[in-house]
Amino acid sequence: MSVPKILTVMQARMGSSRLPGKVLLPLAGQPLLVRMVERVQRAHLAGTVVVATTTEAADDAIAALCATHGLEYFRGDALDLLDRHYQAARHYQADVVLKIPSDCPLIDPAVIDEVVGFYLHFADRYDFVSNLHPATFPDGNDVEVMPIAALETAWREAQRPLEREHTTPFFWENTDRFRLANVKWDTGQDFSMSHRWTIDYPEDYNFIKAVYDALYPTNPTFGLDDILQLLNKRPDIAQLNAHLAGVNWYRNHLADLKTVDSSQTRTV
């Protein structure tokens, strides 16, 4: 059996109502997006990592950054992320597609390998594997994996705006059509609503920068356990964005999603 061609798609754009240009903010001497691509590339099973940005003029800055740093990038639809992912997958002739958002600069490569490894082991059994439906890992370790055939089905048939904008809800919501699997954190704990390691607000940047400043200089390959140990020693860092823990995009779509409930999100 031939080895499938894996493509990791990291969607990124300059526009953000709460923190514009967040992917270019500095982390340990480089833009956040560069640091995050480095982390994702450390995963053994990430395959080719491509930054999927938009064709809008504002995102020329992201394309230029990728070109400067030798990063793969693809430009597509600004609002239809399902189309952007699918077109990137076609361009790179991918067999398997990973979706990882660019607002997860603390993502652990070992978590990526765990989720992708599970998918590859059971590829004949599942059409979609993630670690966030429901989530148990600290928020910001988001990995979703699907074969190109399933992604094409979603691209062709998904109609609702939230399905186009968020790429994968078409899978979650059609459990009668797709065989889904979820990888839980093997500690048995659920930190998804208590530990926020993603970036959407200025306080999130302050938190992520503090983690990088504390860990990166002596251990640039720091992982999930290293961050947890740091937060135990430095509760002041954990407090920087603790009031935003559990806030995610689900909060605006609870009436639209059958497979997500109010226990999985919180308002600001």
Secondary structure, 3 states (H helix, E strand, C coil): CCCCCEEEEEECCCCCCCCCCHHHCEECCEEHHHHHHHHHHCCCCCCEEEEEEECCHHHHHHHHHHHHHCCEEEEECCCCHHHHHHHHHHHCCCCEEEECCCCCCCCCHHHHHHHHHHHHHCCCCCCEEECECCECCCECCCCEEEEHHHHHHHHHHCCCHHHHHCCCHHHHHCCCCCCEEECCCCCCCCCCCCCECCCCCHHHHHHHHHHHHHHCCCCCCCCHHHHHHHHHHCHHHHCCCHHHCCCCHHHHCCCCCCCCCHHHCCCC
